[in-house]
């Protein structure tokens, strides 16, 4: 439990850092925010709220998958496949973001803004990878030992 709290505090720190970075575009980036009507990234509180909602949604999805695997509503293999698909989609979004921000008008928005744009899908990938590695394993009880029974083979020999 303590490691999960530490992980979520780490993710929270990354979200705050990402909001700071995204809120720091250069002049071209600020003009782009106005032209493309990215009103949800114009101020630090709005950027923090937007990023928190996205990462929080990823955390909720991952925790729901962990919960249903723990309660054995779905098998662990099914949960692993679902998380692997989410990791793949998030990684594809990270690649698409990298391609978008490496050329065209986005490439002139400033280094901090671009790093912030890369960081969001990277955080989501980290969340889903963490959920994948920490999926609960079904606890199988040990079979009862024949030595623990009350009757011993010596008792039957007289």
C-alpha positions in Angstrom: 0.0 0.0 0.0 2.8 2.4 0.8 4.4 1.9 -2.6 1.1 2.8 -4.3 0.9 6.0 -2.3 4.5 6.8 -3.3 3.7 6.1 -6.9 0.6 8.3 -6.9 2.6 11.2 -5.2 5.2 10.8 -8.0 2.5 10.9 -10.7 1.0 14.0 -9.0 4.4 15.7 -9.0 4.7 14.9 -12.8 1.3 16.3 -13.5 2.2 19.6 -11.7 5.5 19.8 -13.6 3.6 19.1 -16.9 1.1 21.9 -16.1 4.0 24.3 -15.5 5.7 23.2 -18.7 2.6 23.4 -20.9 1.8 26.8 -19.5 5.1 28.1 -20.7 5.0 28.4 -24.4 6.9 31.1 -26.3 5.2 33.8 -28.3 4.4 31.5 -31.3 3.0 29.0 -28.8 0.8 31.6 -27.2 -0.5 32.7 -30.5 -1.2 29.1 -31.4 -3.1 28.6 -28.1 -5.3 31.6 -29.1 -5.8 30.6 -32.8 -6.6 26.9 -32.1 -8.7 27.9 -29.1 -6.9 25.8 -26.5 -8.6 27.7 -23.7 -8.1 24.8 -21.3 -4.3 25.3 -21.5 -4.1 29.1 -21.2 -3.6 29.4 -17.5 -1.8 27.2 -15.0 -5.0 26.2 -13.0 -6.8 25.3 -16.3 -3.8 23.3 -17.5 -3.5 21.6 -14.2 -7.2 20.7 -14.1 -7.1 19.4 -17.7 -4.0 17.3 -17.1 -5.3 16.0 -13.8 -8.6 14.9 -15.4 -6.7 13.0 -18.1 -4.3 11.3 -15.8 -7.0 10.8 -13.2 -9.1 9.1 -15.8 -6.2 6.8 -16.6 -5.7 6.0 -12.9 -9.4 5.3 -12.5 -9.5 2.9 -15.5 -6.4 1.1 -14.2 -7.8 0.8 -10.7 -11.1 -0.5 -12.0 -9.2 -3.2 -14.0 -7.2 -4.0 -10.9 -10.3 -4.2 -8.7 -12.2 -6.5 -11.1 -9.2 -8.8 -11.4 -8.8 -8.9 -7.6 -12.5 -9.7 -7.1 -12.1 -12.4 -9.9 -14.8 -10.9 -12.0 -12.4 -11.2 -14.9 -9.3 -13.4 -15.2 -5.9 -11.9 -14.7 -5.0 -12.7 -18.3 -8.0 -10.6 -19.5 -6.9 -7.7 -17.3 -3.4 -8.0 -18.6 -4.6 -7.9 -22.2 -6.8 -4.8 -21.5 -3.9 -3.0 -19.8 -1.5 -4.0 -22.6 -4.0 -2.5 -25.2 -4.2 0.7 -23.1 -0.4 0.8 -22.9 -0.2 0.4 -26.7 -2.8 3.1 -27.4 -1.0 5.5 -25.0 2.4 4.7 -26.6 0.9 5.3 -30.0 -0.4 8.7 -28.8 3.1 9.5 -27.5 4.5 8.7 -30.9 1.9 10.8 -32.6 2.6 13.7 -30.3 6.3 13.3 -31.0 5.7 13.4 -34.8 3.3 16.4 -34.5 5.6 18.5 -32.3 8.8 17.7 -34.3 7.7 19.4 -37.5 5.3 22.2 -38.7 4.1 25.1 -36.6 4.2 23.0 -33.4 7.9 22.7 -33.6 8.2 26.5 -33.0 6.2 26.6 -29.8 9.2 26.5 -27.4 11.1 23.7 -25.8 9.2 23.7 -22.5 5.8 23.6 -24.2 6.9 20.7 -26.4 8.4 18.7 -23.5 5.1 19.3 -21.6 3.2 18.0 -24.6 5.4 14.8 -24.7 5.1 14.4 -20.9 1.3 13.9 -20.8 1.1 10.7 -22.9 4.3 9.5 -21.2 2.6 9.8 -17.8 -0.4 7.8 -19.0 1.9 5.1 -20.3 3.7 5.0 -16.9 0.3 4.7 -15.1 -0.9 1.8 -17.3 2.5 0.0 -17.1 2.4 0.3 -13.3 -1.1 -1.1 -13.2 0.0 -4.0 -15.5 2.9 -5.0 -13.3 0.9 -4.7 -10.1 -2.1 -6.7 -11.1 -3.2 -8.9 -8.3 -2.3 -12.6 -8.5 -4.9 -15.1 -7.5 -3.9 -16.6 -4.1 -4.3 -20.4 -4.3 -4.4 -22.1 -0.9 -1.8 -24.8 -0.1 -3.2 -28.3 -0.2 -3.7 -29.8 3.2 -0.9 -31.9 4.4 -1.6 -35.6 5.2 0.6 -35.2 8.3 -1.9 -32.7 9.7 -4.7 -35.3 9.9 -5.5 -37.0 13.2 -5.0 -40.5 11.9 -1.5 -41.7 11.3 -0.5 -44.8 9.4 0.9 -46.3 12.6 -2.5 -46.2 14.3 -4.0 -48.6 11.7 -1.3 -51.2 12.3 -2.0 -53.4 15.4 
